[in-house]
Amino acid sequence: MNTFKIRSLALAGLLSAVSAPGMAQGGLWGGDEANPSMTIAPAQLKIDVPMPVSSGNLQLMLAQATNGGGLADLKQEAVRKYTQYLHSEFGRELDEMLEDEDVPLVSEDGVLNLQNNLQLKVIKHLGGMAPRGSYDLEKGTIQLTGEFSYTLSNRTGSALREQSIDLEELKIKTKYLVRTPHDGSAADDNTEEAIKKALSEMVEELVERMEESLDAEHLRVLAAL
């Protein structure tokens, strides 16, 4: 085989190696390393929410309790609803951030593991109640307190990065309104929407605070530890 043919085959092999799967991010000449895969454990959520009581739905709740639906059951249903909402919001925000960073998510056995823990209390502050023509108006604010923490660990379970955040530092407050007609018809109550808005704002703020730790370059450094 002549020298020209040997060099051609060598060059072809080199180009194949550069274009092979797994080399796109690595680079043959010392470029960026491939981003580590990550597993996100189901968030550990402990939530305390106010009883869904307002001047507009108190009679309905009492009727449900009389028919076998206790007030504790109603509160448990509210906790379940907001817990599901938080799982969905956390999942969406984290997926978007990691997708932007080109960090592959895997269902198990990731190079890194992210665990989130949230202890949350939703507080409903009554601002005032007053008659307004044909209805009574109740207004107030929704406030969030508690603590959020997360841990990034490796496959052996060793913690590589940990952080805790006091939810009061986020200063999240939303307004709610309840209009209760004097004729006994259904009240117009946006308390649920106000709580969900506060929860969404909280998740967005928390994920933003995690951004530096979830940066692809930082994750590559952690994965090498």
C-alpha positions as CSV (number, residue, x, y, z in Angstrom):
1,M,0.0,0.0,0.0
2,N,1.5,3.3,-1.0
3,T,2.1,6.2,1.4
4,F,-0.7,8.4,-0.1
5,K,-3.3,5.6,0.5
6,I,-2.1,5.0,4.1
7,R,-2.5,8.7,4.9
8,S,-6.0,8.8,3.3
9,L,-7.2,5.9,5.4
10,A,-5.8,7.5,8.5
11,L,-7.5,10.8,7.8
12,A,-10.8,9.0,7.1
13,G,-10.5,7.2,10.4
14,L,-9.8,10.5,12.2
15,L,-12.9,12.2,10.7
16,S,-15.0,9.2,11.6
17,A,-13.9,9.4,15.2
18,V,-14.6,13.2,15.4
19,S,-18.2,12.7,14.0
20,A,-19.0,9.6,16.1
21,P,-21.7,9.7,18.8
22,G,-20.4,10.9,22.1
23,M,-17.7,13.1,20.5
24,A,-20.0,16.0,19.6
25,Q,-19.6,17.7,23.0
26,G,-16.2,16.1,23.9
27,G,-14.1,17.1,20.9
28,L,-10.9,15.2,20.0
29,W,-8.7,18.1,20.8
30,G,-9.7,18.8,24.4
31,G,-13.0,20.7,24.0
32,D,-15.9,20.6,26.5
33,E,-16.7,17.3,28.1
34,A,-20.0,15.7,27.7
35,N,-22.6,16.8,30.3
36,P,-23.3,14.3,33.0
37,S,-26.7,12.6,33.1
38,M,-29.1,13.5,36.0
39,T,-31.8,11.7,37.8
40,I,-34.4,13.8,39.6
41,A,-35.9,12.1,42.6
42,P,-39.6,12.8,43.3
43,A,-39.8,16.0,45.4
44,Q,-40.5,15.5,49.1
45,L,-43.4,17.9,49.8
46,K,-45.0,18.7,53.1
47,I,-47.8,21.3,52.7
48,D,-50.2,23.0,55.1
49,V,-53.0,24.9,53.4
50,P,-55.8,26.9,54.9
51,M,-59.3,25.3,55.1
52,P,-61.2,26.4,51.9
53,V,-63.5,28.5,54.1
54,S,-65.0,31.8,53.0
55,S,-68.2,33.5,53.6
56,G,-69.4,32.2,50.3
57,N,-68.8,28.5,50.7
58,L,-69.2,27.9,54.4
59,Q,-72.7,26.6,54.1
60,L,-71.7,24.2,51.3
61,M,-68.9,22.8,53.4
62,L,-71.2,22.3,56.4
63,A,-73.6,20.5,54.1
64,Q,-70.9,18.2,52.8
65,A,-69.7,17.5,56.4
66,T,-73.3,16.6,57.3
67,N,-73.5,14.2,54.4
68,G,-70.4,12.3,55.5
69,G,-67.7,14.5,54.0
70,G,-65.8,15.7,57.1
71,L,-63.9,19.0,57.1
72,A,-60.7,17.0,57.6
73,D,-61.4,15.2,54.3
74,L,-62.0,18.5,52.5
75,K,-58.6,19.8,53.8
76,Q,-56.9,16.6,52.8
77,E,-58.3,17.0,49.3
78,A,-57.0,20.5,49.1
79,V,-53.5,19.3,50.2
80,R,-53.6,16.6,47.6
81,K,-54.6,19.1,44.9
82,Y,-51.9,21.6,45.6
83,T,-49.2,18.8,46.1
84,Q,-50.0,17.6,42.6
85,Y,-49.8,21.1,41.3
86,L,-46.4,21.7,42.8
87,H,-45.0,18.4,41.5
88,S,-46.1,19.5,38.0
89,E,-44.7,23.0,38.3
90,F,-41.3,21.8,39.7
91,G,-41.1,19.2,36.9
92,R,-41.8,21.7,34.2
93,E,-39.4,24.3,35.4
94,L,-36.6,21.9,36.0
95,D,-37.1,20.1,32.7
96,E,-36.9,23.4,30.8
97,M,-33.8,24.6,32.7
98,L,-31.9,21.3,32.2
99,E,-33.0,21.1,28.5
100,D,-31.5,24.6,28.0
101,E,-28.3,23.4,29.6
102,D,-28.2,20.2,27.4
103,V,-28.2,18.0,30.5
104,P,-29.7,14.6,29.8
105,L,-32.4,13.4,32.2
106,V,-32.6,9.7,33.0
107,S,-35.2,7.9,35.0
108,E,-32.5,6.1,37.1
109,D,-28.8,5.6,37.6
110,G,-27.8,9.2,36.6
111,V,-24.3,10.4,37.1
112,L,-25.8,13.0,39.4
113,N,-29.0,12.8,41.5
114,L,-31.1,15.9,42.5
115,Q,-33.3,15.7,45.6
116,N,-35.7,18.5,46.5
117,N,-37.4,19.0,49.9
118,L,-40.1,21.5,50.6
119,Q,-41.9,22.3,53.8
120,L,-44.6,24.9,53.0
121,K,-47.3,26.7,54.8
122,V,-49.9,28.7,52.8
123,I,-51.3,31.5,54.9
124,K,-54.5,33.3,54.1
125,H,-54.6,36.8,55.5
126,L,-58.1,38.4,55.7
127,G,-57.8,42.0,54.7
128,G,-61.4,43.0,55.2
129,M,-65.1,42.2,54.6
130,A,-67.7,44.8,53.5
131,P,-71.1,45.0,51.7
132,R,-70.9,46.2,48.1
133,G,-74.4,46.8,46.8
134,S,-75.9,43.4,46.0
135,Y,-72.9,41.4,47.4
136,D,-70.5,41.1,50.2
137,L,-66.8,41.5,49.4
138,E,-64.0,39.6,51.2
139,K,-60.5,40.4,50.2
140,G,-57.0,39.5,51.5
141,T,-53.6,38.1,50.6
142,I,-52.0,34.7,50.2
143,Q,-48.5,34.4,51.8
144,L,-46.0,31.5,51.7
145,T,-43.7,30.5,54.6
146,G,-41.5,27.5,55.2
147,E,-38.2,26.2,53.8
148,F,-36.9,24.7,50.6
149,S,-33.7,22.6,50.3
150,Y,-32.0,20.6,47.6
151,T,-29.1,18.2,47.4
152,L,-27.0,17.2,44.4
153,S,-25.3,13.9,45.0
154,N,-23.3,11.3,43.0
155,R,-24.1,7.6,42.4
156,T,-22.6,6.6,45.8
157,G,-25.0,9.0,47.6
158,S,-22.3,11.5,48.6
159,A,-23.7,15.0,48.8
160,L,-21.8,17.3,46.4
161,R,-23.9,20.5,46.7
162,E,-26.5,21.5,49.3
163,Q,-28.6,24.6,49.8
164,S,-31.5,25.8,51.9
165,I,-33.8,28.7,51.2
166,D,-36.1,30.5,53.6
167,L,-39.4,31.0,51.7
168,E,-40.1,34.3,53.5
169,E,-37.0,35.7,51.7
170,L,-38.9,35.4,48.4
171,K,-41.6,37.8,49.7
172,I,-44.3,36.2,47.6
173,K,-47.8,37.5,48.1
174,T,-50.9,37.3,45.9
175,K,-54.4,38.8,46.4
176,Y,-57.6,37.0,46.6
177,L,-61.2,38.2,46.4
178,V,-64.5,36.6,47.3
179,R,-67.8,38.2,46.1
180,T,-70.9,36.7,47.8
181,P,-74.3,37.7,46.4
182,H,-77.0,38.6,48.9
183,D,-79.5,36.5,46.9
184,G,-77.8,33.2,48.0
185,S,-76.4,32.4,44.6
186,A,-72.9,31.0,44.1
187,A,-70.0,33.1,45.3
188,D,-67.2,34.3,42.9
189,D,-64.1,33.2,44.7
190,N,-60.6,33.3,43.2
191,T,-58.7,32.0,46.3
192,E,-57.6,28.8,44.5
193,E,-56.3,30.8,41.6
194,A,-54.4,33.1,44.0
195,I,-52.8,30.2,45.8
196,K,-51.7,28.5,42.5
197,K,-50.3,31.8,41.3
198,A,-48.3,32.1,44.5
199,L,-47.0,28.5,44.2
200,S,-46.0,29.1,40.5
201,E,-44.1,32.2,41.4
202,M,-42.4,30.4,44.3
203,V,-41.3,27.5,42.1
204,E,-40.0,29.9,39.4
205,E,-38.0,31.8,42.1
206,L,-36.6,28.6,43.6
207,V,-35.4,27.2,40.3
208,E,-33.8,30.5,39.4
209,R,-31.8,30.3,42.7
210,M,-30.8,26.8,41.7
211,E,-29.6,28.0,38.3
212,E,-25.9,28.3,39.2
213,S,-25.8,24.9,40.7
214,L,-27.5,23.3,37.6
215,D,-25.3,25.1,35.1
216,A,-23.8,22.5,32.8
217,E,-20.2,23.6,33.5
218,H,-20.8,23.4,37.2
219,L,-22.4,19.9,36.9
220,R,-19.4,18.7,34.9
221,V,-17.1,19.8,37.8
222,L,-19.3,18.1,40.4
223,A,-19.4,14.9,38.3
224,A,-15.6,14.8,38.3
225,L,-15.4,14.9,42.1
